[in-house]
């Protein structure tokens, strides 16, 4: 089963903002890709007497209280059963950030699959950089019905096969974005930058009409469980408009700082609502939205989505 490791992929760490929950933590988005080139390697996961699962074994080289939210495994087929690994096997001064695939045999060879999730990391790590270790791990799966990741590698006699992809000496920056590209059996390298677009051909006649400008960028935000009133003037909450219903998704164009209204605090921000019928003429208090928190997964820590720019 050692030959069933993936063939290539990437690992990207993107700084988002200082954490609003922990003073010594910052919010990051961890993402990457993974790819198997050989269909026979995938079939081996379920072809023998023993069934196998795959875990993208990712560990941070310092122990801390882990928090992961907003996972995105939509690139994988649902039948692959992707999951975030538990921290039950954490040993020493390490923190497990791994994810796994309960049934990797359903994947398609030659397809690049994407994953992403948000997490806390220390704000001031040792050495001034983050140290992440990535290895592929093929683990024995001993499942009765129903199947779940809790039946992976549960026996002390279970077999496993590991392969290092990114060693601890590869650095990830505390701010900005760091990306490493790896191939099975080779040293990782910094992800290549996208190639510049080709030069436009020389004009041969009348210049064509320029394309229309792209629409202004907006950011999707989900309203909370109570809904929110809207106003044309966020500084004194006047000019009431249509209320945003509970749990409705809307597009917002920017945020304004107007802490004069008590309910807008502690952050004091309002979103300008781009969606109809508000059409960039009405504002709603930012802390009434989920802002990346997941309903039902407490504690709720984000009063404002600071990815939304100021107006």
Buried (B, 14 or more C-beta within 10 A) or exposed (E): BEEBBBBBBBBBBBBBEBBBEBEEBBBBBBBBBBBBEBEEBBEBBBEEEEBBBBBBBBBBBBBBEBBBBEBBBEBBBEEBBBBBBEBEEBEEEBBBBBBBBBBBBBBEBEEEBBBBBBBBBBEEBEEEEBBBBBBBBBBBBBBEEEBEBEBBBEEEEEEBBEBBBBEEEBBBEBEEBBBBBBBBEEEBEEBEEEEEEEEEEEEEEEEEEEEEEEEEEBBEBBBBEEBBBBBEEBBEBEEEBEBBEEEBEBBBBBBBBBEEBEEBEEBBBBBBBBBEEBEBEBBBBBBBBBBBBEEEEEEBBBBBBBEBEEB
